[in-house]
């Protein structure tokens, strides 16, 4: 048996899922009225994290075709959809009667782009369901969906068009039974109402019940007619935590899978059940919320994942990004990567939503009592209810293969000169690092994220230009701070060796060239002298200090002076005496040479201002310390006079060479590559 190269066979037991991810960049441009808790911008935040974590390499990305009026009327009434398409903030006064009829007002206001926003939300869910039907994906994700409160001819709970119902209708074209699971803090009343009388869709909602919107979802609401016992409601109280939620979610879903045996699943991942939500009252952590996603994924059924509520944007974005990583099977670092909205996640900048210390009003006895009743209701259902065999409706709500082929052809015609177009880049899925470096650069650039090589170049270039200013660099070895890798690969920064030779001549014959390989092959000295402002010049990273500073002297107060003439290394006598200390005996008076900027070559002399130093036998003497201090002062004064004369002669020559080198680096360096 042979397989097409673009569709590798899915082996049994393979944990990797084929994931289709739907996102429209316009969704973040829409906004409800000022002060409204629902903010579509949260979807843009989540997408930014998904991209910067590199999760897009593990899934196909699609910009769904917005749902049309015809597609929306597969569930909603024609009059209601016509109203949504016509009403705007400018003409809403003339539709006062219709607004009252369709419950459009305070909770569901009229805003600019209302109908377009509904089209994006519904289109993603319908396209995702269509791809599941055609077995083009195992999991489809649409974080812009999940608007579960919308009714057939009525807006409700910030929801206008019920994308979930439209997606389930599409799934029913190919699947006998569909399971809908809702982990939003609010009851999924719109979806339950749509399928309340049928056994082809089972709805399971875990929600806050009581004096809380929408006020439905009682334990006794189990469906009517053919749909009796196919509506599962698990009413909860305030403050439920991860352990309690897990103890009731998993047994219920496991029993539903056993009795109902669905062929496809729709999971609504409302983020308002997280701890700290503006409108929620549960106490779930990010991992507790994601546990539900992982558990549903473990049943290996075609699954449509949609968003929903969630009114603390930073927590919703964190959770949806984390759950995207769970669905593609990629681990994610707890520290957030830098992204366009990095400041939103202050002060910890971590990928985590922690539970609070709020009380859990759901006692163990209460949860067990509800659980027993729910499981008893499930036993009353027909085991895997059968469905009459009929022809599959020819008209799909989503795109078919011919439509996609037409779009591929159009994309090829319009972007023939581009190596990898946006549409082709979105379809790339990395498998075991098979993409070459050049392909990775193109794909990442197409997805709005710089390739890894270009990111390194930019970061290194910025670090180079920042050194000497207020860069905040710490002194010390690069080995001690691995997160700040200052080394540049050879193919990313060309070094002019002839220029280095000339600089060494200016610095003096004793300036030994710093070998990158030598620095990398042995540990650095533990200290590099810092300038008066606390920063380190660029040459400090590679310069070998002439002498190591003693740990005894490191704690003592030291004075810093600038020496313009490079220090000459002294060869210590074979038998050093206490009266004539050598360089090796002066750990607190150290000369460090810096091959920094060519226009101002400086050496830093650190001399201890107080404290006794050991002599050749190890015994500290005050006389040695005084002599060292006096000798250092004389040497500094002499060096300043001689350095002034040398600097005048060297500056003219060095300035010209530095300017030429800077121009050459700007032409051939990192900035030119970008």
C-alpha positions as a printed NumPy array, in Angstrom:
array([[  0.   ,   0.   ,   0.   ],
       [  1.405,   3.415,  -0.938],
       [  0.553,   6.809,   0.456],
       [  0.798,  10.276,  -0.994],
       [  3.868,  12.097,   0.308],
       [  1.777,  14.994,   1.594],
       [ -0.503,  12.733,   3.646],
       [  1.696,  10.369,   5.679],
       [ -0.108,   7.417,   7.225],
       [ -1.286,   7.833,  10.789],
       [  0.081,   4.913,  12.752],
       [ -1.833,   3.328,  15.571],
       [ -0.674,   4.641,  18.902],
       [  0.774,   7.826,  17.444],
       [  0.18 ,  10.546,  20.03 ],
       [  0.599,  13.366,  17.532],
       [ -2.649,  14.697,  16.176],
       [ -3.257,  16.494,  12.908],
       [ -4.401,  19.872,  14.13 ],
       [ -6.105,  22.568,  12.048],
       [ -5.976,  25.999,  13.662],
       [ -8.373,  28.735,  12.541],
       [ -7.557,  32.376,  13.115],
       [ -8.558,  35.604,  11.421],
       [ -6.27 ,  38.535,  12.143],
       [ -9.226,  40.927,  11.866],
       [-10.994,  39.479,  14.885],
       [ -9.031,  41.629,  17.324],
       [-10.111,  44.807,  15.538],
       [-13.703,  44.475,  16.708],
       [-14.808,  45.79 ,  20.077],
       [-18.074,  45.827,  21.944],
       [-19.064,  49.177,  23.427],
       [-16.733,  50.927,  25.866],
       [-16.615,  49.235,  29.263],
       [-18.11 ,  45.965,  28.009],
       [-16.426,  42.917,  29.582],
       [-16.344,  40.919,  26.335],
       [-13.171,  41.822,  24.456],
       [-12.328,  40.016,  21.186],
       [ -8.796,  41.348,  21.614],
       [ -8.122,  38.378,  23.936],
       [ -8.062,  36.109,  20.866],
       [ -5.255,  38.179,  19.409],
       [ -3.318,  37.851,  22.676],
       [ -3.715,  34.078,  22.637],
       [ -2.644,  33.88 ,  19.   ],
       [  0.466,  35.934,  19.708],
       [  1.514,  33.439,  22.387],
       [  0.775,  30.52 ,  20.062],
       [  3.03 ,  32.007,  17.402],
       [  5.873,  33.01 ,  19.69 ],
       [  5.937,  29.607,  21.353],
       [  6.42 ,  28.125,  17.868],
       [  3.287,  25.991,  18.063],
       [  2.342,  26.943,  14.522],
       [  5.044,  24.555,  13.278],
       [  2.996,  21.629,  14.571],
       [ -0.336,  22.49 ,  12.953],
       [ -1.944,  23.876,   9.833],
       [ -3.182,  27.447,  10.094],
       [ -6.268,  28.609,   8.23 ],
       [ -8.076,  31.871,   7.816],
       [-11.635,  30.621,   7.549],
       [-14.073,  31.994,   5.051],
       [-16.575,  34.147,   6.973],
       [-19.992,  32.539,   7.281],
       [-22.582,  33.86 ,   4.87 ],
       [-26.179,  34.769,   5.659],
       [-27.315,  31.522,   4.035],
       [-24.999,  29.457,   6.232],
       [-26.116,  31.241,   9.38 ],
       [-29.764,  30.551,   8.543],
       [-29.132,  26.816,   8.787],
       [-30.002,  27.414,  12.44 ],
       [-31.067,  31.03 ,  12.92 ],
       [-34.177,  32.581,  11.394],
       [-33.921,  34.651,   8.223],
       [-35.417,  37.715,   9.886],
       [-32.925,  37.657,  12.75 ],
       [-29.901,  37.314,  10.465],
       [-31.223,  40.08 ,   8.189],
       [-31.483,  42.332,  11.217],
       [-27.905,  41.606,  12.296],
       [-26.675,  42.332,   8.785],
       [-28.452,  45.697,   8.562],
       [-28.218,  47.257,  12.011],
       [-25.312,  49.606,  12.751],
       [-24.598,  52.18 ,  15.474],
       [-25.628,  54.888,  13.008],
       [-29.096,  53.486,  12.179],
       [-29.86 ,  51.57 ,  15.366],
       [-32.455,  54.13 ,  16.461],
       [-34.649,  53.169,  13.515],
       [-34.52 ,  49.516,  14.628],
       [-35.671,  50.11 ,  18.193],
       [-38.553,  47.632,  17.898],
       [-36.349,  44.915,  16.388],
       [-33.705,  45.438,  19.071],
       [-36.244,  44.697,  21.759],
       [-37.581,  41.709,  19.821],
       [-34.167,  40.141,  19.311],
       [-32.774,  41.073,  22.758],
       [-30.115,  43.381,  21.332],
       [-29.27 ,  46.071,  23.841],
       [-27.206,  46.235,  27.015],
       [-25.563,  42.796,  27.197],
       [-25.553,  42.385,  23.423],
       [-24.977,  45.894,  22.077],
       [-24.815,  47.052,  18.482],
       [-21.239,  47.868,  17.492],
       [-19.295,  48.564,  14.318],
       [-18.663,  45.392,  12.341],
       [-21.157,  43.293,  14.308],
       [-22.15 ,  41.073,  11.407],
       [-18.556,  40.655,  10.192],
       [-17.495,  39.595,  13.68 ],
       [-20.273,  36.992,  13.759],
       [-19.173,  35.745,  10.343],
       [-15.583,  35.223,  11.513],
       [-16.691,  33.362,  14.628],
       [-19.173,  31.11 ,  12.837],
       [-16.974,  30.565,   9.786],
       [-14.111,  29.144,  11.838],
       [-16.314,  26.591,  13.591],
       [-18.022,  25.481,  10.38 ],
       [-14.74 ,  25.192,   8.494],
       [-13.235,  23.234,  11.359],
       [-16.162,  20.815,  11.372],
       [-15.915,  20.436,   7.588],
       [-12.232,  19.492,   7.819],
       [-13.029,  16.917,  10.482],
       [-15.72 ,  15.501,   8.23 ],
       [-13.306,  15.125,   5.329],
       [-10.722,  13.556,   7.663],
       [ -8.243,  16.303,   6.885],
       [ -7.615,  16.837,  10.59 ],
       [ -8.057,  15.069,  13.907],
       [ -8.555,  18.272,  15.897],
       [ -9.818,  21.671,  14.791],
       [ -9.321,  24.77 ,  16.948],
       [-11.316,  28.003,  16.72 ],
       [-10.725,  30.215,  19.751],
       [-12.959,  32.882,  18.212],
       [-15.938,  30.528,  18.535],
       [-17.796,  29.132,  21.523],
       [-20.647,  31.664,  21.662],
       [-23.015,  29.196,  23.277],
       [-25.813,  31.487,  24.516],
       [-27.229,  32.646,  21.161],
       [-30.721,  31.331,  20.411],
       [-32.511,  30.665,  17.154],
       [-33.898,  34.211,  16.888],
       [-32.409,  35.979,  19.861],
       [-29.072,  37.287,  21.065],
       [-28.096,  36.427,  24.613],
       [-25.127,  36.631,  26.958],
       [-22.772,  38.554,  24.615],
       [-23.56 ,  36.013,  21.855],
       [-25.311,  36.791,  18.567],
       [-24.722,  33.798,  16.25 ],
       [-24.34 ,  30.326,  17.748],
       [-21.279,  29.008,  15.919],
       [-21.341,  25.817,  18.001],
       [-24.76 ,  24.78 ,  16.742],
       [-23.701,  25.511,  13.156],
       [-20.571,  23.422,  13.632],
       [-22.528,  20.504,  15.115],
       [-24.994,  20.63 ,  12.221],
       [-22.054,  20.254,   9.858],
       [-20.651,  17.328,  11.882],
       [-24.034,  15.566,  11.776],
       [-23.719,  15.284,   7.999],
       [-21.106,  12.534,   8.467],
       [-21.383,  11.416,  12.084],
       [-24.285,   9.582,  13.698],
       [-23.832,  10.99 ,  17.185],
       [-22.056,  14.106,  18.405],
       [-21.155,  14.94 ,  22.005],
       [-21.047,  18.567,  23.141],
       [-19.089,  19.359,  26.343],
       [-19.229,  22.773,  28.011],
       [-16.753,  23.798,  30.756],
       [-17.728,  27.472,  30.75 ],
       [-18.833,  28.827,  34.131],
       [-22.212,  29.647,  32.535],
       [-24.69 ,  27.056,  31.373],
       [-24.588,  26.35 ,  27.636],
       [-28.289,  27.051,  27.242],
       [-28.253,  27.966,  23.545],
       [-26.733,  24.671,  22.415],
       [-28.853,  22.59 ,  24.786],
       [-32.024,  24.277,  23.577],
       [-31.149,  23.662,  19.925],
       [-30.803,  19.883,  20.409],
       [-33.161,  19.369,  23.355],
       [-35.459,  17.023,  21.442],
       [-32.997,  14.812,  19.577],
       [-30.817,  11.87 ,  20.532],
       [-28.207,  12.559,  17.86 ],
       [-26.533,  15.211,  20.032],
       [-25.803,  14.829,  23.723],
       [-25.003,  18.009,  25.633],
       [-23.005,  17.937,  28.878],
       [-22.563,  21.191,  30.802],
       [-20.62 ,  21.791,  34.038],
       [-21.659,  25.201,  35.29 ],
       [-22.538,  27.45 ,  38.193],
       [-26.232,  27.11 ,  39.044],
       [-28.419,  29.342,  41.158],
       [-28.877,  33.088,  41.008],
       [-26.497,  33.3  ,  38.113],
       [-26.845,  33.914,  34.392],
       [-28.608,  32.378,  32.522],
       [-30.447,  30.656,  35.377],
       [-30.914,  27.366,  33.509],
       [-29.16 ,  24.017,  33.675],
       [-30.889,  22.332,  36.573],
       [-30.063,  18.71 ,  37.292],
       [-33.605,  17.686,  36.274],
       [-33.287,  19.281,  32.824],
       [-32.591,  16.105,  30.854],
       [-34.329,  16.685,  27.524],
       [-37.755,  15.815,  26.114],
       [-39.143,  13.433,  23.519],
       [-36.42 ,  11.563,  21.656],
       [-33.919,  13.726,  23.445],
       [-34.897,  12.664,  26.947],
       [-31.812,  11.819,  29.027],
       [-29.552,  13.229,  26.299],
       [-29.071,  16.535,  28.091],
       [-26.625,  16.26 ,  30.998],
       [-26.373,  19.118,  33.486],
       [-24.015,  19.181,  36.43 ],
       [-24.876,  22.207,  38.615],
       [-21.992,  23.501,  40.715],
       [-21.452,  26.042,  43.478],
       [-18.862,  28.76 ,  43.949],
       [-15.151,  28.101,  44.321],
       [-14.746,  24.632,  42.825],
       [-11.049,  23.754,  42.565],
       [ -8.972,  21.506,  40.309],
       [ -9.268,  18.317,  42.366],
       [-13.034,  18.62 ,  42.83 ],
       [-13.616,  19.421,  39.164],
       [-11.491,  16.481,  38.041],
       [-13.375,  14.137,  40.383],
       [-16.708,  14.838,  38.677],
       [-15.662,  15.702,  35.101],
       [-13.774,  12.542,  34.253],
       [-16.344,  10.003,  35.572],
       [-19.193,  11.759,  33.74 ],
       [-17.353,  12.011,  30.413],
       [-16.105,   8.441,  30.701],
       [-19.658,   7.189,  31.306],
       [-20.973,   9.202,  28.354],
       [-18.312,   7.724,  26.081],
       [-19.273,   4.252,  27.251],
       [-23.046,   4.583,  26.966],
       [-23.521,   7.097,  24.183],
       [-20.451,   6.256,  22.051],
       [-20.247,   9.52 ,  20.109],
       [-18.41 ,   9.671,  16.812],
       [-17.304,  13.291,  17.194],
       [-16.86 ,  15.75 ,  20.053],
       [-17.239,  19.51 ,  20.397],
       [-15.523,  20.995,  23.463],
       [-16.318,  24.539,  24.579],
       [-13.381,  25.87 ,  26.628],
       [-14.843,  28.965,  28.261],
       [-12.115,  30.758,  30.192],
       [-14.451,  32.32 ,  32.762],
       [-14.226,  29.153,  34.857],
       [-10.619,  30.113,  35.654],
       [ -9.649,  31.544,  38.993],
       [ -9.75 ,  35.321,  39.146],
       [-12.091,  35.867,  36.212],
       [-13.95 ,  39.188,  36.253],
       [-17.36 ,  37.534,  35.882],
       [-16.625,  33.996,  37.025],
       [-16.848,  32.359,  40.438],
       [-14.841,  29.142,  40.012],
       [-11.296,  28.528,  41.196],
       [ -9.7  ,  26.47 ,  38.435],
       [ -6.037,  26.858,  37.598],
       [ -4.72 ,  26.83 ,  34.058],
       [ -3.604,  23.218,  34.411],
       [ -6.894,  22.177,  35.963],
       [ -8.741,  23.726,  33.019],
       [ -6.381,  22.104,  30.516],
       [ -6.845,  18.717,  32.199],
       [-10.346,  18.632,  30.709],
       [ -8.892,  19.204,  27.24 ],
       [ -6.311,  16.458,  27.671],
       [ -8.904,  14.024,  28.973],
       [-11.234,  14.588,  26.021],
       [ -8.29 ,  14.329,  23.621],
       [ -7.383,  10.926,  25.067],
       [-10.492,   9.334,  23.519],
       [ -9.043,   9.891,  20.018],
       [-12.25 ,  11.143,  18.449],
       [-12.591,  13.913,  15.861],
       [-12.731,  16.977,  18.098],
       [-13.705,  20.584,  17.506],
       [-12.231,  22.928,  20.13 ],
       [-13.846,  26.354,  20.527],
       [-13.404,  29.28 ,  22.897],
       [-16.202,  30.922,  24.818],
       [-16.338,  33.152,  27.863],
       [-13.388,  34.567,  29.709],
       [-13.09 ,  38.17 ,  30.805],
       [ -9.611,  38.463,  32.314],
       [ -7.759,  38.679,  29.025],
       [ -4.264,  37.764,  30.16 ],
       [ -5.471,  34.587,  31.891],
       [ -7.63 ,  33.539,  28.96 ],
       [ -4.733,  34.037,  26.539],
       [ -2.374,  32.049,  28.743],
       [ -4.819,  29.17 ,  29.09 ],
       [ -5.83 ,  28.918,  25.438],
       [ -2.206,  29.047,  24.329],
       [ -1.303,  26.339,  26.854],
       [ -4.2  ,  24.176,  25.706],
       [ -3.112,  24.624,  22.097],
       [  0.264,  23.245,  23.149],
       [ -1.459,  20.306,  24.828],
       [ -3.431,  19.555,  21.67 ],
       [ -0.364,  19.528,  19.417],
       [  1.649,  17.616,  22.02 ],
       [  4.36 ,  20.219,  22.542],
       [  5.829,  21.125,  25.949],
       [  5.863,  24.846,  26.735],
       [  8.359,  26.781,  28.816],
       [  6.892,  28.315,  31.985],
       [  8.456,  31.69 ,  31.163],
       [  6.527,  33.529,  28.473],
       [  8.42 ,  34.368,  25.285],
       [  8.623,  37.991,  24.3  ],
       [  5.627,  38.942,  22.183],
       [  3.661,  41.958,  21.015],
       [  1.646,  42.057,  24.241],
       [  4.326,  41.098,  26.74 ],
       [  3.378,  43.89 ,  29.155],
       [ -0.079,  42.38 ,  29.666],
       [  1.442,  39.537,  31.675],
       [  3.225,  41.605,  34.328],
       [  4.499,  41.156,  36.942],
       [  5.467,  37.476,  36.685],
       [  5.474,  36.976,  32.878],
       [  4.77 ,  33.288,  33.389],
       [  2.579,  30.773,  31.622],
       [  0.404,  29.989,  34.589],
       [ -2.94 ,  30.846,  36.176],
       [ -2.852,  29.961,  39.837],
       [ -5.862,  29.203,  42.041],
       [ -6.755,  31.597,  44.832],
       [ -7.583,  30.849,  48.457],
       [-11.342,  31.264,  47.993],
       [-13.584,  28.795,  49.77 ],
       [-14.894,  25.778,  47.895],
       [-18.661,  25.636,  48.499],
       [-18.85 ,  22.25 ,  46.746],
       [-18.619,  19.704,  49.534],
       [-17.612,  16.163,  48.774],
       [-21.05 ,  14.916,  49.785],
       [-22.776,  17.384,  47.462],
       [-20.629,  16.441,  44.463],
       [-21.097,  12.711,  45.078],
       [-24.851,  13.129,  45.326],
       [-25.046,  14.979,  42.003],
       [-22.647,  12.545,  40.365],
       [-24.731,   9.523,  41.351],
       [-27.869,  11.123,  39.9  ],
       [-26.142,  12.072,  36.644],
       [-24.747,   8.577,  36.143],
       [-28.148,   7.09 ,  36.902],
       [-29.721,   9.257,  34.183],
       [-27.092,   8.107,  31.696],
       [-27.962,   4.479,  32.355],
       [-31.491,   5.227,  31.2  ],
       [-30.323,   6.214,  27.726],
       [-30.374,   3.811,  24.808],
       [-26.937,   2.343,  24.295],
       [-25.432,   4.034,  21.219],
       [-28.778,   5.055,  19.65 ],
       [-29.016,   4.139,  15.999],
       [-29.634,   6.543,  13.164],
       [-31.601,   5.912,  10.001],
       [-29.382,   5.563,   6.943],
       [-29.748,   8.505,   4.583],
       [-27.724,  10.164,   1.865],
       [-25.195,  12.691,   3.052],
       [-26.473,  16.17 ,   2.193],
       [-24.539,  17.387,  -0.812],
       [-24.353,  21.008,   0.331],
       [-21.712,  21.477,   2.996],
       [-21.676,  24.506,   5.262],
       [-17.89 ,  24.57 ,   4.983],
       [-15.508,  24.458,   2.06 ],
       [-15.022,  21.257,   0.09 ],
       [-11.948,  19.935,  -1.671],
       [-12.827,  21.663,  -4.941],
       [-13.128,  25.021,  -3.184],
       [ -9.746,  24.574,  -1.544],
       [ -8.147,  23.514,  -4.825],
       [ -9.52 ,  26.641,  -6.462],
       [ -8.042,  28.79 ,  -3.693],
       [ -4.686,  27.026,  -4.068],
       [ -4.675,  27.736,  -7.792],
       [ -5.576,  31.374,  -7.207],
       [ -2.858,  31.708,  -4.608],
       [ -0.277,  30.247,  -6.985],
       [ -1.289,  32.669,  -9.726],
       [ -1.155,  35.719,  -7.482],
       [  2.062,  34.798,  -5.646],
       [  4.048,  33.047,  -8.352],
       [  7.128,  35.177,  -7.664],
       [  7.127,  34.435,  -3.934],
       [  9.054,  31.426,  -2.715],
       [  6.548,  30.539,   0.011],
       [  3.229,  32.385,   0.031],
       [  1.221,  33.016,   3.181],
       [ -1.267,  30.286,   2.286],
       [  1.453,  27.705,   1.69 ],
       [  3.319,  28.761,   4.817],
       [  0.183,  28.27 ,   6.912],
       [ -0.054,  24.673,   5.708],
       [  3.498,  23.786,   6.704],
       [  3.697,  21.299,   9.559],
       [  7.155,  20.477,  10.874],
       [  7.815,  16.78 ,  11.369],
       [ 10.927,  15.893,  13.354],
       [ 12.746,  19.024,  12.276],
       [ 12.514,  18.169,   8.583],
       [ 12.36 ,  21.817,   7.504],
       [ 15.691,  23.247,   6.435],
       [ 16.998,  26.422,   8.011],
       [ 16.138,  28.461,   4.94 ],
       [ 12.619,  27.065,   4.755],
       [ 12.151,  27.761,   8.453],
       [ 13.151,  31.379,   7.923],
       [ 10.621,  31.817,   5.133],
       [  7.81 ,  30.132,   7.045],
       [  8.421,  32.114,  10.234],
       [  8.628,  35.382,   8.315],
       [  5.352,  34.573,   6.562],
       [  3.674,  33.961,   9.91 ],
       [  4.761,  37.314,  11.259],
       [  7.634,  35.962,  13.347],
       [ 11.313,  36.412,  12.557],
       [ 13.257,  33.253,  11.926],
       [ 15.517,  31.97 ,  14.677],
       [ 18.709,  32.947,  12.859],
       [ 17.523,  36.479,  12.188],
       [ 16.332,  36.822,  15.771],
       [ 19.812,  35.887,  16.994],
       [ 21.388,  38.397,  14.643],
       [ 19.096,  41.201,  15.796],
       [ 19.579,  40.364,  19.463],
       [ 23.355,  40.158,  19.149],
       [ 23.507,  43.361,  17.126],
       [ 21.425,  45.173,  19.729],
       [ 23.618,  43.859,  22.51 ],
       [ 26.741,  45.05 ,  20.684],
       [ 25.348,  48.542,  20.177],
       [ 24.014,  48.706,  23.735],
       [ 27.339,  47.9  ,  25.412],
       [ 28.938,  50.996,  26.896],
       [ 25.573,  52.67 ,  27.342],
       [ 23.011,  51.89 ,  30.001],
       [ 22.772,  48.273,  28.92 ],
       [ 22.62 ,  46.816,  32.388],
       [ 25.185,  44.137,  31.603],
       [ 26.649,  42.328,  34.547],
       [ 30.318,  41.678,  35.01 ],
       [ 31.479,  38.135,  35.003],
       [ 31.967,  35.197,  32.747],
       [ 29.545,  34.139,  30.067],
       [ 29.795,  30.666,  31.526],
       [ 28.183,  31.921,  34.713],
       [ 25.211,  33.446,  32.878],
       [ 24.269,  31.002,  30.101],
       [ 21.024,  32.819,  29.351],
       [ 23.054,  35.715,  27.916],
       [ 25.023,  34.127,  25.098],
       [ 27.236,  36.804,  23.616],
       [ 28.994,  34.548,  21.149],
       [ 28.19 ,  35.02 ,  17.501],
       [ 28.276,  32.142,  15.018],
       [ 30.877,  32.566,  12.338],
       [ 28.32 ,  32.834,   9.534],
       [ 26.469,  35.65 ,  11.259],
       [ 29.261,  38.113,  11.913],
       [ 32.37 ,  38.376,   9.73 ],
       [ 35.46 ,  39.572,  11.592],
       [ 38.1  ,  41.538,   9.684],
       [ 41.311,  39.967,  10.957],
       [ 43.502,  42.597,   9.314],
       [ 41.595,  45.287,  11.171],
       [ 42.121,  43.414,  14.427],
       [ 45.855,  43.238,  13.76 ],
       [ 45.994,  46.98 ,  13.247],
       [ 44.036,  47.589,  16.434],
       [ 46.443,  45.375,  18.348],
       [ 49.356,  47.414,  17.023],
       [ 47.688,  50.578,  18.315],
       [ 47.024,  48.934,  21.668],
       [ 50.632,  47.823,  21.998],
       [ 52.738,  44.821,  21.308],
       [ 51.695,  43.117,  24.528],
       [ 48.044,  42.933,  23.46 ],
       [ 47.561,  39.286,  22.633],
       [ 44.767,  38.392,  20.222],
       [ 41.728,  36.952,  21.932],
       [ 40.878,  33.643,  20.353],
       [ 37.233,  32.714,  20.358],
       [ 38.05 ,  29.041,  20.453],
       [ 40.428,  29.509,  23.352],
       [ 37.813,  31.374,  25.333],
       [ 35.25 ,  28.716,  24.667],
       [ 37.546,  25.831,  25.528],
       [ 38.527,  26.935,  29.029],
       [ 36.705,  28.678,  31.864],
       [ 36.843,  32.455,  32.075],
       [ 38.429,  34.277,  34.926],
       [ 35.809,  35.057,  37.534],
       [ 36.032,  38.816,  37.288],
       [ 36.32 ,  41.507,  34.638],
       [ 36.92 ,  45.076,  35.714],
       [ 33.954,  47.362,  35.308],
       [ 33.811,  51.013,  34.408],
       [ 32.642,  53.614,  36.887],
       [ 29.   ,  53.367,  35.741],
       [ 28.895,  49.632,  36.345],
       [ 28.78 ,  48.614,  32.664],
       [ 31.246,  46.421,  30.843],
       [ 32.835,  47.308,  27.535],
       [ 32.386,  44.864,  24.652],
       [ 36.008,  43.71 ,  24.787],
       [ 35.555,  42.55 ,  28.376],
       [ 33.693,  39.478,  27.235],
       [ 36.696,  38.126,  25.369],
       [ 39.673,  39.771,  27.113],
       [ 41.851,  37.628,  29.32 ],
       [ 42.606,  39.453,  32.572],
       [ 46.298,  39.702,  33.312],
       [ 45.792,  38.745,  36.928],
       [ 42.966,  37.175,  38.884],
       [ 41.432,  39.22 ,  41.674],
       [ 41.684,  37.514,  45.029],
       [ 38.413,  36.601,  46.713],
       [ 39.808,  38.203,  49.903],
       [ 40.274,  41.51 ,  48.168],
       [ 36.972,  41.304,  46.268],
       [ 35.035,  42.091,  49.424],
       [ 37.155,  45.096,  50.315],
       [ 36.555,  48.629,  49.178],
       [ 38.532,  49.363,  46.029],
       [ 39.32 ,  52.447,  43.975],
       [ 39.191,  52.622,  40.203],
       [ 41.409,  54.728,  37.991],
       [ 41.858,  54.897,  34.23 ],
       [ 45.19 ,  54.224,  32.593],
       [ 45.564,  55.115,  28.953],
       [ 48.865,  53.31 ,  28.493],
       [ 48.609,  49.503,  28.327],
       [ 50.253,  47.817,  31.274],
       [ 53.355,  45.78 ,  30.631],
       [ 53.412,  42.27 ,  31.976],
       [ 56.198,  41.648,  34.494],
       [ 57.983,  38.377,  34.857],
       [ 58.131,  37.511,  38.554],
       [ 61.528,  36.553,  39.953],
       [ 62.164,  32.956,  40.79 ],
       [ 62.428,  33.712,  44.51 ],
       [ 60.091,  36.544,  45.39 ],
       [ 60.779,  38.332,  48.638],
       [ 58.454,  40.073,  51.007],
       [ 60.105,  43.421,  50.272],
       [ 59.621,  43.114,  46.509],
       [ 56.126,  41.829,  45.797],
       [ 55.367,  40.536,  42.332],
       [ 52.266,  40.716,  40.197],
       [ 51.177,  37.336,  41.393],
       [ 51.349,  38.64 ,  44.958],
       [ 49.124,  41.618,  44.272],
       [ 45.587,  40.252,  43.852],
       [ 44.099,  43.548,  45.003],
       [ 46.129,  45.672,  42.569],
       [ 45.251,  44.234,  39.204],
       [ 45.723,  45.562,  35.689],
       [ 43.104,  44.375,  33.182],
       [ 43.523,  45.076,  29.478],
       [ 40.419,  45.763,  27.383],
       [ 40.398,  45.525,  23.617],
       [ 37.353,  47.747,  23.229],
       [ 36.643,  50.68 ,  20.962],
       [ 39.669,  51.753,  18.902],
       [ 39.045,  55.461,  19.408],
       [ 39.611,  55.313,  23.171],
       [ 41.731,  52.447,  24.434],
       [ 41.747,  52.256,  28.184],
       [ 43.084,  49.954,  30.85 ],
       [ 41.454,  49.774,  34.23 ],
       [ 43.64 ,  49.662,  37.296],
       [ 42.023,  48.445,  40.476],
       [ 43.972,  49.18 ,  43.645],
       [ 42.841,  48.269,  47.121],
       [ 42.454,  51.319,  49.352],
       [ 42.63 ,  49.432,  52.596],
       [ 43.41 ,  46.05 ,  54.021],
       [ 46.561,  44.05 ,  54.47 ],
       [ 47.995,  41.756,  51.789],
       [ 49.958,  38.533,  52.251],
       [ 53.685,  38.425,  51.598],
       [ 55.613,  35.621,  49.91 ],
       [ 55.208,  33.428,  52.968],
       [ 51.507,  34.127,  53.214],
       [ 51.73 ,  36.52 ,  56.168],
       [ 50.004,  39.881,  55.623],
       [ 52.142,  43.041,  55.971],
       [ 50.974,  46.645,  56.163],
       [ 54.223,  47.858,  54.557],
       [ 53.468,  45.883,  51.392],
       [ 50.012,  47.409,  51.094],
       [ 51.364,  50.965,  51.529],
       [ 54.08 ,  50.431,  48.926],
       [ 51.551,  49.036,  46.488],
       [ 49.264,  52.   ,  46.931],
       [ 52.059,  54.585,  46.521],
       [ 53.513,  52.788,  43.515],
       [ 50.103,  52.625,  41.935],
       [ 49.551,  56.368,  42.339],
       [ 52.923,  57.194,  40.764],
       [ 52.291,  54.808,  37.927],
       [ 48.905,  56.315,  37.234],
       [ 50.273,  59.874,  37.1  ],
       [ 53.088,  58.841,  34.79 ],
       [ 50.737,  56.837,  32.595],
       [ 48.34 ,  59.748,  32.225],
       [ 51.096,  62.089,  30.96 ],
       [ 52.585,  59.546,  28.567],
       [ 49.144,  58.376,  27.428],
       [ 48.072,  61.884,  26.478],
       [ 50.954,  62.18 ,  24.026],
       [ 50.431,  58.711,  22.577],
       [ 46.678,  59.177,  22.312],
       [ 47.014,  62.3  ,  20.195],
       [ 49.124,  60.379,  17.69 ],
       [ 47.028,  57.214,  17.746],
       [ 43.585,  58.794,  17.713],
       [ 43.912,  60.255,  14.236],
       [ 44.934,  56.926,  12.783],
       [ 42.54 ,  54.85 ,  14.852],
       [ 39.557,  57.113,  14.216],
       [ 39.912,  56.744,  10.462],
       [ 40.202,  52.979,  10.677],
       [ 37.258,  52.695,  13.051],
       [ 35.04 ,  54.765,  10.79 ],
       [ 35.984,  52.629,   7.786],
       [ 35.389,  49.447,   9.746],
       [ 31.997,  50.684,  10.921],
       [ 30.927,  51.455,   7.375],
       [ 32.063,  48.03 ,   6.186],
       [ 30.238,  46.311,   9.049],
       [ 27.021,  48.21 ,   8.356],
       [ 27.209,  47.177,   4.684],
       [ 28.069,  43.5  ,   5.254],
       [ 26.883,  42.908,   8.795],
       [ 23.624,  41.814,  10.399],
       [ 21.632,  44.862,   9.342],
       [ 22.366,  44.204,   5.684],
       [ 21.135,  40.621,   6.013],
       [ 17.842,  41.848,   7.375]])
